[in-house]
Amino acid sequence: MNPMEALELRKTMKDYIEEADERLLNVLKAVVESYKENDIVAYTVNGDPLTRKKYCQELLEAEAEVARGEFTDQEDLERESEKW
């Protein structure tokens, strides 16, 4: 899409939004939220992309692991690294 087409599309969408009823606004909101949720916001150490949704899931899982005590502290890591 060239810049002029994008400008015209933005204008058209703004016009739709200005005239939209609540139902259409809710549909548009859901579409935008879904679009944002699927944006790539990070990458794993292996280079795999993470969407916003997956990234948030990963954070929640990591916090739960820490809360359960499932982590390696500095002292254990130093002892482990001596064996490398």
Sequence and secondary structure as in RCSB ss.txt:
>XXXX:A:sequence
MNPMEALELRKTMKDYIEEADERLLNVLKAVVESYKENDIVAYTVNGDPLTRKKYCQELLEAEAEVARGEFTDQE
DLERESEKW
>XXXX:A:secstr
  HHHHHHHHHHHHHHHHH  HHHHHHHHHHHHHHHHTSEEEE TT  EEEHHHHHHHHHHHHHHHHTT S  HH
HHHHHHHT 
